[in-house]
Amino acid sequence: MNNTFKKPDLNAPRFREKKLGLLNKKTIKEFKTKYPLYEEIDNGKLKEIIKLYNKALWNGVIKFRDGVELPNSLGYLFIGTCSPSKYKKQNINYADSTKHGKMLQNDNWETDGNLGKIFYTNVSAKYKFKNRELWKFQATREFKRTVAKEYPKDYTKYMVIQNKYKISHLYKDTTSKASLDAYNEFEK
């Protein structure tokens, strides 16, 4: 196998799909007509408030082991520890590979080979809303990079998620199967 690394052409043409974000003029106008109290706030200031709130939300996801419940029963967001794939494809470290001219890989030695992943779920009975199967969560670049930076510092505090494990099993009510009436924490 050839171990030389060919530096990618950063000036090559790229295809970028045009995306429409939620913080556009139309959405902000609809928000202001629905809530006239916020009519006087500048659109830029309103976007900044929303981004600041979202940043505080995902900082809570990183800080707390059990994650954060999203407002209006939209679901639950948390970080889980996963083992790497058995069918590991190459995880190339592009910065070091370009520097040394050889193909070098990331092996996550500081986290014992584990990966930190951001999970979104709305499977709990509490989160039953219309068309909930169509919803997905896509983390912003800043959120993903912060998780990548903070995860190795304290990776043992996050929940370990087994391969092919349904997240809905985390939220099943286990107290209904066992009676806790006779339980006394001070008895042996």
URWOBEL-V363931 format. One line per field, one symbol per residue. ss: DSSP state (@ for helix, = for strand, . for the rest). A space follows every 50 residues. Layout:
ss = ???
This chain:
ss = ...=....................@@@@@@@@@@.@@@....@@@@@@@@ @@@@@@@@@@@@@....==.@@@..=======.........=.@@@@@@@ .=..=...@@@...=======...@@@....@@@......@@@@@@@@@@ @...@@@.==......@@@@@.................
